[in-house]
Amino acid sequence: MAIIRKKEMKDMNIDELRKRLSELRLELAKSRSQIIVGGSAANTGRIKEQKKTIARILTEINARNIRLEKSESGKKTGGV
């Protein structure tokens, strides 16, 4: 089960996505440190989902930045 669904990501603005990204990275770091100290994780499936969700958020942020750059470059040239 996804931590954040795609529909939820599309409803969030970039600032909310970045905030959620930092929270997930912190949570992943804590999980990794637990493994190092304790030797085993409480829920290894959760770590996999965290990494996938981080990748999804980064993909969404990059896609939005590309769309924004394209729309701005189209406005500057006046469209040909």
N, CA, C and O of each residue as an XYZ file, in Angstrom:
320
protein
N       0.839     -1.180      0.000
C       0.000      0.000      0.000
C       0.883      1.241      0.000
O       1.842      1.336      0.767
N       0.553      2.177     -0.857
C       1.345      3.386     -1.000
C       1.173      4.300      0.209
O       0.101      4.366      0.812
N       2.225      4.985      0.541
C       2.179      5.938      1.645
C       1.398      7.177      1.210
O       0.588      7.710      1.969
N       1.649      7.628     -0.018
C       0.889      8.724     -0.617
C       0.390      8.234     -1.974
O       1.164      7.702     -2.770
N      -0.854      8.407     -2.225
C      -1.414      7.995     -3.511
C      -1.151      9.073     -4.564
O      -0.969     10.245     -4.236
N      -1.135      8.662     -5.827
C      -0.861      9.592     -6.920
C      -1.867     10.739     -6.950
O      -1.506     11.887     -7.208
N      -3.125     10.419     -6.684
C      -4.160     11.447     -6.695
C      -3.887     12.489     -5.608
O      -4.077     13.685     -5.829
N      -3.443     12.035     -4.438
C      -3.120     12.958     -3.353
C      -1.944     13.842     -3.739
O      -1.930     15.032     -3.422
N      -0.948     13.263     -4.427
C       0.216     14.033     -4.851
C      -0.176     15.126     -5.834
O       0.337     16.243     -5.763
N      -1.070     14.812     -6.738
C      -1.474     15.798     -7.740
C      -2.256     16.945     -7.109
O      -2.256     18.058     -7.635
N      -2.923     16.681     -5.987
C      -3.676     17.725     -5.289
C      -2.779     18.630     -4.452
O      -3.172     19.748     -4.122
N      -1.584     18.167     -4.104
C      -0.661     18.945     -3.270
C       0.103     19.953     -4.132
O       0.344     19.720     -5.316
N       0.480     21.082     -3.512
C       1.352     22.011     -4.225
C       2.810     21.593     -3.976
O       3.072     20.680     -3.193
N       3.730     22.250     -4.631
C       5.136     21.840     -4.573
C       5.694     21.973     -3.158
O       6.489     21.137     -2.729
N       5.289     23.006     -2.434
C       5.789     23.186     -1.070
C       5.351     22.031     -0.164
O       6.135     21.541      0.650
N       4.100     21.604     -0.312
C       3.614     20.473      0.484
C       4.351     19.191      0.116
O       4.661     18.378      0.987
N       4.633     19.006     -1.179
C       5.374     17.822     -1.615
C       6.788     17.817     -1.033
O       7.281     16.784     -0.580
N       7.427     18.984     -1.052
C       8.789     19.063     -0.503
C       8.798     18.796      1.005
O       9.714     18.158      1.523
N       7.777     19.286      1.701
C       7.671     19.047      3.138
C       7.496     17.558      3.407
O       8.157     16.997      4.281
N       6.604     16.918      2.652
C       6.362     15.482      2.820
C       7.616     14.683      2.453
O       7.900     13.656      3.069
N       8.358     15.151      1.456
C       9.592     14.502      1.045
C      10.620     14.525      2.179
O      11.271     13.517      2.452
N      10.758     15.665      2.827
C      11.724     15.751      3.927
C      11.300     14.877      5.106
O      12.144     14.283      5.778
N       9.982     14.801      5.358
C       9.489     13.935      6.433
C       9.791     12.468      6.133
O      10.226     11.725      7.012
N       9.560     12.061      4.895
C       9.822     10.672      4.516
C      11.309     10.336      4.574
O      11.691      9.247      5.003
N      12.144     11.280      4.139
C      13.597     11.038      4.201
C      14.065     10.887      5.644
O      14.913     10.046      5.942
N      13.512     11.702      6.537
C      13.862     11.602      7.950
C      13.411     10.267      8.520
O      14.158      9.612      9.247
N      12.194      9.865      8.192
C      11.654      8.594      8.667
C      12.477      7.418      8.138
O      12.717      6.450      8.860
N      12.907      7.504      6.877
C      13.742      6.452      6.294
C      15.101      6.388      6.985
O      15.624      5.301      7.231
N      15.669      7.540      7.294
C      16.953      7.567      7.997
C      16.835      6.930      9.380
O      17.728      6.207      9.820
N      15.718      7.209     10.059
C      15.502      6.607     11.372
C      15.367      5.090     11.256
O      15.907      4.348     12.076
N      14.646      4.637     10.237
C      14.479      3.194     10.042
C      15.812      2.524      9.747
O      16.102      1.443     10.259
N      16.616      3.173      8.917
C      17.931      2.614      8.588
C      18.839      2.566      9.812
O      19.584      1.605     10.001
N      18.776      3.605     10.640
C      19.614      3.612     11.840
C      19.159      2.546     12.829
O      19.979      1.972     13.545
N      17.860      2.281     12.872
C      17.347      1.208     13.724
C      17.921     -0.134     13.297
O      18.268     -0.965     14.136
N      18.018     -0.339     11.996
C      18.564     -1.586     11.484
C      20.026     -1.717     11.882
O      20.470     -2.793     12.283
N      20.768     -0.633     11.774
C      22.191     -0.667     12.103
C      22.399     -0.944     13.587
O      23.244     -1.761     13.952
N      21.645     -0.279     14.433
C      21.801     -0.423     15.876
C      21.202     -1.730     16.382
O      21.838     -2.475     17.128
N      19.964     -1.994     15.962
C      19.247     -3.144     16.492
C      19.473     -4.439     15.735
O      19.261     -5.524     16.277
N      19.896     -4.333     14.508
C      20.142     -5.528     13.737
C      18.978     -5.955     12.876
O      19.193     -6.659     11.889
N      17.748     -5.567     13.196
C      16.608     -5.904     12.354
C      15.567     -4.796     12.425
O      15.441     -4.096     13.430
N      14.835     -4.661     11.345
C      13.801     -3.626     11.286
C      12.469     -4.200     11.733
O      12.209     -5.395     11.595
N      11.644     -3.340     12.261
C      10.319     -3.771     12.689
C       9.463     -4.131     11.478
O       8.694     -5.091     11.521
N       9.595     -3.360     10.401
C       8.787     -3.596      9.222
C       9.609     -3.278      7.971
O       9.718     -2.117      7.577
N      10.177     -4.291      7.361
C      11.024     -4.072      6.194
C      10.217     -3.624      4.978
O      10.741     -2.913      4.121
N       8.965     -4.025      4.890
C       8.113     -3.596      3.790
C       7.877     -2.097      3.810
O       7.723     -1.471      2.761
N       7.850     -1.527      4.993
C       7.648     -0.083      5.145
C       8.831      0.686      4.539
O       8.640      1.732      3.919
N      10.035      0.173      4.716
C      11.223      0.825      4.169
C      11.150      0.856      2.648
O      11.468      1.868      2.023
N      10.730     -0.253      2.060
C      10.593     -0.332      0.609
C       9.568      0.687      0.112
O       9.802      1.359     -0.892
N       8.454      0.802      0.797
C       7.422      1.759      0.423
C       7.903      3.204      0.594
O       7.554      4.070     -0.207
N       8.695      3.463      1.624
C       9.228      4.805      1.833
C      10.116      5.201      0.656
O      10.012      6.312      0.136
N      10.983      4.291      0.243
C      11.882      4.589     -0.863
C      11.112      4.809     -2.160
O      11.442      5.711     -2.931
N      10.099      4.002     -2.406
C       9.294      4.161     -3.611
C       8.529      5.480     -3.588
O       8.430      6.160     -4.609
N       7.989      5.840     -2.429
C       7.234      7.079     -2.315
C       8.142      8.286     -2.506
O       7.749      9.264     -3.143
N       9.352      8.223     -1.960
C      10.320      9.303     -2.158
C      10.594      9.480     -3.650
O      10.630     10.606     -4.146
N      10.786      8.381     -4.358
C      11.028      8.444     -5.798
C       9.822      9.020     -6.540
O       9.988      9.808     -7.471
N       8.624      8.637     -6.140
C       7.411      9.162     -6.785
C       7.279     10.677     -6.584
O       6.925     11.415     -7.504
N       7.572     11.115     -5.364
C       7.480     12.553     -5.075
C       8.509     13.325     -5.894
O       8.192     14.367     -6.468
N       9.742     12.819     -5.948
C      10.778     13.489     -6.739
C      10.400     13.535     -8.215
O      10.642     14.537     -8.888
N       9.813     12.469     -8.715
C       9.371     12.436    -10.109
C       8.291     13.479    -10.356
O       8.326     14.183    -11.365
N       7.343     13.581     -9.452
C       6.261     14.557     -9.596
C       6.805     15.986     -9.544
O       6.391     16.832    -10.338
N       7.721     16.262     -8.624
C       8.307     17.603     -8.521
C       9.056     17.955     -9.800
O       8.910     19.059    -10.324
N       9.860     17.017    -10.304
C      10.621     17.267    -11.532
C       9.699     17.464    -12.728
O       9.968     18.318    -13.572
N       8.631     16.704    -12.817
C       7.680     16.856    -13.917
C       7.017     18.229    -13.863
O       6.832     18.874    -14.895
N       6.666     18.667    -12.679
C       6.045     19.996    -12.549
C       7.030     21.091    -12.922
O       6.647     22.069    -13.563
N       8.294     20.946    -12.532
C       9.300     21.947    -12.878
C       9.499     22.015    -14.388
O       9.650     23.102    -14.945
N       9.500     20.860    -15.052
C       9.667     20.839    -16.504
C       8.481     21.513    -17.181
O       8.656     22.300    -18.111
N       7.264     21.200    -16.709
C       6.075     21.836    -17.283
C       6.111     23.344    -17.088
O       5.736     24.102    -17.983
N       6.566     23.778    -15.914
C       6.643     25.207    -15.614
C       7.658     25.890    -16.521
O       7.399     26.976    -17.041
N       8.819     25.251    -16.712
C       9.845     25.830    -17.580
C       9.368     25.918    -19.022
O       9.634     26.907    -19.706
N       8.665     24.892    -19.487
C       8.163     24.913    -20.860
C       7.123     26.007    -21.047
O       7.119     26.700    -22.064
N       6.243     26.162    -20.066
C       5.211     27.188    -20.198
C       5.823     28.583    -20.134
O       5.356     29.494    -20.817
N       6.855     28.758    -19.326
C       7.516     30.065    -19.244
C       8.302     30.361    -20.510
O       8.309     31.500    -20.977
N       8.963     29.355    -21.074
C       9.739     29.607    -22.289
C       8.813     29.884    -23.464
O       9.176     30.650    -24.356
N       7.646     29.292    -23.489
C       6.667     29.570    -24.540
C       6.137     30.980    -24.475
O       5.866     31.597    -25.505
N       5.986     31.502    -23.251
C       5.484     32.860    -23.071
C       6.534     33.893    -23.462
O       6.195     34.952    -23.991
N       7.818     33.592    -23.205
C       8.879     34.558    -23.489
C       9.084     34.748    -24.984
O       9.290     35.871    -25.444
N       9.028     33.667    -25.741
C       9.276     33.770    -27.169
C       8.051     34.241    -27.926
O       8.164     34.655    -29.080
N       6.909     34.188    -27.317
C       5.695     34.616    -27.976
C       5.045     33.514    -28.779
O       4.033     33.737    -29.443
N       5.621     32.322    -28.722
C       5.055     31.176    -29.432
C       5.246     31.276    -30.922
O       4.896     32.288    -31.529
N       5.786     30.262    -31.505
C       6.050     30.304    -32.949
C       5.236     29.268    -33.643
O       5.312     29.139    -34.864
